Amino acid sequence: FARNMRLQRLLILRRGEPPSGGPLGPKQDLPSGGRLSYRLEDETGGGSGGPIAELHGILQIGTVELAVTCTDQSEWGGDPEWCLPYVGHIELLKAP
């Protein structure tokens, strides 16, 4: 989300299985009407820009579930929760 920068910041949404690696936190209601449950992981990788922190979760909108991954890389510790305002406004639209 920042062009020409070496630090990684990703938001990945996909249909499919829930993330592996441990339990998710309690479900939170979102402004869009969806519900999100997630967990945080520190120092999952990195490089010269510092360690990478990750958020892994499940976004439920009606009967649809999306796996959510957000990452943030920073020399002083990342904040993968930066993506929550964006995820909170995702909604399903009917095709025309």
C-alpha positions, 0 to 999 in steps of 0.5 A: 500500500506504499509504492516504492517502499521496501517494507511489506504490508499485505492484505490477502483475502481468499475463500477456503479453509480457516488458517492453521496454527492455533486458535482464533480469538472471539468473533467481533461484529464489523460495521459491514454486518460481517464477523471477524475472528483472528489471532496475531503472530509476531516475527514470522519472517523478515529481512533488512526492513525488520521483522514481519508481524501477521494477522490470520483470521476468518471473515464471515459475511452471511454464509460466506467465509473468507480467510484473511491474512494481513502483514506488516513489516517494521524495524520497530515491530509491525502492526498487522491490525492496520487492515481492520478498518478496511476488512470491517467495510467489506461486504458482498454485493449481488451481481447485476 
